[in-house]
Amino acid sequence: MNDLHRRRSVYLLPNAFTTANLFAGFYAIVQAMNGQFEVAAIAIFAAMVLDAMDGRVARMTNTQSSFGEQYDSMSDIVSFGVAPALVMYEYLLQDIGRWGWIAAFIYVAGAAIRLARFNTNIAVVDSRFFQGLPSPSAAALVAGFVWLSVDNKIPNYEFQAWIAFVITTYTGITMVSNAPFFSGKSMSLERKLSPASVMLAVVLVFAIVSVNPPVVLFGLFIIYGLSGWGVWFIRWRKIRQHYNSRQAP
């Protein structure tokens, strides 16, 4: 009986992280409605950490399940779909009327399509790259802009609302694009890195981020959010050059 109880506890562990991820997304929505935008943005980043942990815990404990996968997707659409769009809308997008809620809807629809496509294509795509911008990274761009603005006390001018419109629309469209974004799941890379190297990298990342979290995080995710188009362009050039070399007499 003790073994059965222990086994059930192990299976519940990754789902507990998923529930915490869902709670962080819901908490972000509540705080945005209360005008606490910095807290809402930080809650979305907390959801990102929890989302990364639930999958790793499931793999480490060998407790992956179809239920866990579906529950994770349902949580992600709240934390990385609805929550970022609502936080951005409440903070800036409502200032530009219908264009604001159109941008917010494009983002939510993009996140939903992105997650549905990920679930159906997970076995047929290159595991080294995501097809389209991952929804947690898209949420980080949106929430990072809000956090950066609030932390630096930037006045809510109209042009800032249009910057928010561009960021929200861009992330929504890029999530459903075919641009390849590095996933960090390369097996060859995992074999080369020792646990000590991984820990050192984690410590360095925390040290860099702690200098100025909103600025550093937003800057990092801006770079990542554009990187997929750079990879796509490099691939296109290689295909073009290969095609031209074959056509040459």
RODO-2510 file (C-alpha; in nm, 4 decimals, decimal comma):
residues 249
     n   res          X          Y          Z
     1     m     0,0000     0,0000     0,0000
     2     n     0,2884     0,2314     0,0804
     3     d     0,4449     0,1586    -0,2595
     4     l     0,1165     0,2394    -0,4345
     5     h     0,0840     0,5645    -0,2400
     6     r     0,4438     0,6565    -0,3232
     7     r     0,3884     0,5834    -0,6937
     8     r     0,0755     0,8031    -0,7003
     9     s     0,2665     1,0837    -0,5276
    10     v     0,5408     1,0663    -0,7903
    11     y     0,2841     1,0854    -1,0726
    12     l     0,1190     1,3863    -0,9087
    13     l     0,4479     1,5777    -0,8795
    14     p     0,4742     1,7091    -1,2412
    15     n     0,1015     1,7890    -1,2399
    16     a     0,1556     1,9938    -0,9232
    17     f     0,4069     2,2104    -1,1112
    18     t     0,1573     2,2423    -1,3979
    19     t    -0,1104     2,3540    -1,1502
    20     a     0,1308     2,6112    -1,0084
    21     n     0,1933     2,7329    -1,3652
    22     l    -0,1838     2,7675    -1,4168
    23     f    -0,2187     2,9535    -1,0882
    24     a     0,0602     3,1975    -1,1842
    25     g    -0,1200     3,2750    -1,5107
    26     f    -0,4521     3,3249    -1,3337
    27     y    -0,2822     3,5397    -1,0698
    28     a    -0,1336     3,7578    -1,3469
    29     i    -0,4838     3,8168    -1,4870
    30     v    -0,6229     3,9110    -1,1449
    31     q    -0,3344     4,1500    -1,0746
    32     a    -0,3731     4,3157    -1,4168
    33     m    -0,7407     4,3756    -1,3423
    34     n    -0,6331     4,5349    -1,0131
    35     g    -0,3827     4,7609    -1,1903
    36     q    -0,0779     4,5820    -1,0449
    37     f     0,0979     4,5411    -1,3787
    38     e     0,4499     4,4799    -1,2515
    39     v     0,3295     4,1967    -1,0285
    40     a     0,1281     4,0563    -1,3208
    41     a     0,4335     4,0572    -1,5492
    42     i     0,6521     3,8887    -1,2866
    43     a     0,3823     3,6228    -1,2369
    44     i     0,4021     3,5365    -1,6079
    45     f     0,7785     3,4923    -1,5806
    46     a     0,7207     3,2698    -1,2753
    47     a     0,4801     3,0632    -1,4878
    48     m     0,7600     3,0189    -1,7428
    49     v     0,9912     2,8725    -1,4787
    50     l     0,7207     2,6380    -1,3517
    51     d     0,6346     2,5308    -1,7075
    52     a     0,9982     2,4386    -1,7700
    53     m     1,0125     2,2417    -1,4462
    54     d     0,7030     2,0252    -1,4930
    55     g     0,8359     1,8654    -1,8107
    56     r     1,1804     1,8054    -1,6631
    57     v     1,0332     1,6537    -1,3465
    58     a     0,8133     1,4222    -1,5548
    59     r     1,1158     1,3034    -1,7566
    60     m     1,3358     1,2632    -1,4486
    61     t     1,0717     1,0551    -1,2672
    62     n     0,9579     0,8769    -1,5863
    63     t     0,5981     0,9872    -1,5232
    64     q     0,5046     1,1297    -1,8635
    65     s     0,1385     1,0758    -1,9495
    66     s    -0,1182     1,1842    -2,2072
    67     f    -0,3156     1,3505    -1,9301
    68     g    -0,0093     1,5481    -1,8230
    69     e     0,0549     1,6641    -2,1795
    70     q    -0,3024     1,7827    -2,2269
    71     y    -0,3155     1,9464    -1,8842
    72     d     0,0098     2,1262    -1,9590
    73     s    -0,1320     2,2624    -2,2862
    74     m    -0,4501     2,3816    -2,1156
    75     s    -0,2424     2,5586    -1,8515
    76     d    -0,0156     2,7128    -2,1143
    77     i    -0,3049     2,8695    -2,3055
    78     v    -0,3997     3,0521    -1,9849
    79     s    -0,0500     3,1477    -1,8670
    80     f     0,1080     3,2227    -2,2062
    81     g    -0,1984     3,2983    -2,4182
    82     v    -0,4784     3,4746    -2,2316
    83     a    -0,2758     3,6240    -1,9433
    84     p    -0,0111     3,8161    -2,1480
    85     a    -0,2742     3,9475    -2,3904
    86     l    -0,4995     4,0693    -2,1092
    87     v    -0,2093     4,2232    -1,9137
    88     m    -0,0930     4,4142    -2,2223
    89     y    -0,4496     4,5172    -2,3091
    90     e    -0,5215     4,6486    -1,9598
    91     y    -0,1886     4,8287    -1,9447
    92     l    -0,1657     4,9944    -2,2902
    93     l    -0,3675     4,8425    -2,5731
    94     q    -0,7055     4,9678    -2,4545
    95     d    -0,5784     5,3223    -2,5187
    96     i    -0,5963     5,2644    -2,8968
    97     g    -0,9518     5,1316    -2,9042
    98     r    -1,0435     4,8458    -3,1345
    99     w    -0,6887     4,8123    -3,2642
   100     g    -0,5892     4,7190    -2,9120
   101     w    -0,8309     4,4323    -2,8671
   102     i    -0,7624     4,3139    -3,2237
   103     a    -0,3911     4,2862    -3,1395
   104     a    -0,4743     4,1072    -2,8144
   105     f    -0,6988     3,8600    -2,9984
   106     i    -0,4337     3,7946    -3,2646
   107     y    -0,1963     3,7057    -2,9829
   108     v    -0,4430     3,4717    -2,8077
   109     a    -0,5371     3,2999    -3,1359
   110     g    -0,1692     3,2640    -3,2272
   111     a    -0,0926     3,1025    -2,8918
   112     a    -0,3845     2,8588    -2,9232
   113     i    -0,2875     2,7578    -3,2779
   114     r     0,0791     2,7299    -3,1771
   115     l     0,0006     2,4919    -2,8910
   116     a    -0,2383     2,2814    -3,1010
   117     r     0,0197     2,2522    -3,3810
   118     f     0,2944     2,1648    -3,1341
   119     n     0,0873     1,8793    -2,9893
   120     t     0,0079     1,7328    -3,3311
   121     n     0,3560     1,7774    -3,4856
   122     i     0,5700     1,6817    -3,1875
   123     a     0,6798     1,3504    -3,3442
   124     v     0,7492     1,4779    -3,6967
   125     v     0,9514     1,7996    -3,6544
   126     d     1,3233     1,8508    -3,5847
   127     s     1,3567     1,8397    -3,2052
   128     r     1,6471     2,0872    -3,2194
   129     f     1,4139     2,3669    -3,3329
   130     f     1,0639     2,4851    -3,2499
   131     q     0,8296     2,5498    -3,5408
   132     g     0,7352     2,9088    -3,4731
   133     l     0,8054     3,1175    -3,1640
   134     p     0,7329     2,9153    -2,8468
   135     s     0,4397     3,0549    -2,6496
   136     p     0,6432     3,1043    -2,3257
   137     s     0,8948     3,3179    -2,5183
   138     a     0,6124     3,5157    -2,6783
   139     a     0,4649     3,5724    -2,3323
   140     a     0,8080     3,6852    -2,2073
   141     l     0,8266     3,9495    -2,4813
   142     v     0,4833     4,0873    -2,3991
   143     a     0,5208     4,0696    -2,0200
   144     g     0,8807     4,1906    -2,0421
   145     f     0,7720     4,5074    -2,2214
   146     v     0,5129     4,5758    -1,9503
   147     w     0,7636     4,5081    -1,6712
   148     l     1,0279     4,7260    -1,8372
   149     s     0,7829     5,0156    -1,8809
   150     v     0,6481     5,0017    -1,5254
   151     d     0,9880     4,9508    -1,3618
   152     n     1,1347     5,2521    -1,5432
   153     k     0,8181     5,4600    -1,4863
   154     i     0,7786     5,5342    -1,8578
   155     p     0,4685     5,7562    -1,9108
   156     n     0,1879     5,5958    -2,1110
   157     y     0,2120     5,8043    -2,4256
   158     e     0,0097     5,7056    -2,7318
   159     f     0,3188     5,6030    -2,9280
   160     q     0,3986     5,3543    -2,6511
   161     a     0,0586     5,1915    -2,7035
   162     w     0,1433     5,1498    -3,0708
   163     i     0,4768     4,9909    -2,9779
   164     a     0,2747     4,7504    -2,7626
   165     f     0,0493     4,6885    -3,0641
   166     v     0,3499     4,5968    -3,2793
   167     i     0,5023     4,3659    -3,0160
   168     t     0,1723     4,1907    -2,9436
   169     t     0,0853     4,1433    -3,3106
   170     y     0,4388     4,0346    -3,4017
   171     t     0,4500     3,7675    -3,1331
   172     g     0,1029     3,6414    -3,2234
   173     i     0,1936     3,6028    -3,5917
   174     t     0,5421     3,4631    -3,5251
   175     m     0,3976     3,1868    -3,3053
   176     v     0,2135     3,0449    -3,6076
   177     s     0,4980     3,1021    -3,8535
   178     n     0,7360     2,8308    -3,9779
   179     a     1,0445     3,0188    -3,8588
   180     p     1,2773     2,7768    -3,6712
   181     f     1,3656     2,8782    -3,3154
   182     f     1,6411     2,6944    -3,1296
   183     s     1,4930     2,4592    -2,8668
   184     g     1,8053     2,3663    -2,6722
   185     k     1,7082     1,9966    -2,6909
   186     s     2,0006     1,8803    -2,9031
   187     m     2,1199     1,5413    -2,7742
   188     s     2,4777     1,6069    -2,8888
   189     l     2,4824     1,9287    -2,6851
   190     e     2,3473     1,7498    -2,3780
   191     r     2,6212     1,4845    -2,4033
   192     k     2,8962     1,7471    -2,4259
   193     l     2,7817     1,9444    -2,1200
   194     s     2,8743     1,8119    -1,7778
   195     p     2,6534     1,8800    -1,4722
   196     a     2,9191     2,1232    -1,3464
   197     s     2,9050     2,3163    -1,6769
   198     v     2,5261     2,3340    -1,6599
   199     m     2,5360     2,4627    -1,3016
   200     l     2,7985     2,7223    -1,3936
   201     a     2,5859     2,8405    -1,6861
   202     v     2,2799     2,8698    -1,4589
   203     v     2,4763     3,0726    -1,2030
   204     l     2,6087     3,3056    -1,4753
   205     v     2,2597     3,3586    -1,6171
   206     f     2,1206     3,4425    -1,2729
   207     a     2,4097     3,6819    -1,2098
   208     i     2,3555     3,8643    -1,5395
   209     v     1,9773     3,8810    -1,4996
   210     s     2,0038     4,0113    -1,1418
   211     v     2,1852     4,3266    -1,2652
   212     n     1,8570     4,4628    -1,4034
   213     p     1,5930     4,1876    -1,4491
   214     p     1,3360     4,3717    -1,6675
   215     v     1,5988     4,5180    -1,9031
   216     v     1,8104     4,2023    -1,9321
   217     l     1,5168     3,9621    -1,9721
   218     f     1,3400     4,1793    -2,2283
   219     g     1,6670     4,2233    -2,4223
   220     l     1,7378     3,8484    -2,4223
   221     f     1,3896     3,7610    -2,5434
   222     i     1,4007     4,0314    -2,8113
   223     i     1,7140     3,8628    -2,9482
   224     y     1,5539     3,5192    -2,9271
   225     g     1,2287     3,6473    -3,0768
   226     l     1,4184     3,7632    -3,3867
   227     s     1,6625     3,4714    -3,4064
   228     g     1,4211     3,2376    -3,5834
   229     w     1,3976     3,4677    -3,8831
   230     g     1,7797     3,4814    -3,8939
   231     v     1,7990     3,0995    -3,9002
   232     w     1,5262     3,0892    -4,1645
   233     f     1,7178     3,3407    -4,3812
   234     i     2,0429     3,1439    -4,3513
   235     r     1,8639     2,8241    -4,4536
   236     w     1,6959     3,0019    -4,7449
   237     r     2,0317     3,1339    -4,8683
   238     k     2,1882     2,7873    -4,8519
   239     i     1,8993     2,6369    -5,0492
   240     r     1,9214     2,9214    -5,2996
   241     q     2,2961     2,8769    -5,3445
   242     h     2,2545     2,5004    -5,3842
   243     y     1,9832     2,5537    -5,6442
   244     n     2,1953     2,8069    -5,8367
   245     s     2,4970     2,5745    -5,8352
   246     r     2,2879     2,2959    -5,9865
   247     q     2,1490     2,5289    -6,2542
   248     a     2,4940     2,6559    -6,3532
   249     p     2,6307     2,4997    -6,6768
***
